[in-house]
């Protein structure tokens, strides 16, 4: 295993992690901005108003994205296991 291969493999793993986190983080960001705008407009400064909607929306996004996430993880893991003989040479 060459250093270039190890760096490429690590990069691929990090890219997969970021792609898998993107749906939940994007929804959390959008809901957080929306709630902040509503709080600024109504001048209500309650901490639970920002926390609860973000958690619920991120959980719903996780449920909706779960089939895609599982498919990506399964494909990555399957490719990893299939190519183990190539990696060890």
Secondary structure, 3 states (H helix, E strand, C coil): CCHHHHHHHHHHHHHHHHHHHHHHHHHHHHHHHHHHHHHHHHCCCCHHHHHHHHHHHHHHHHHHHHHHHHHHHHHHHHHHHHCHHHHHC
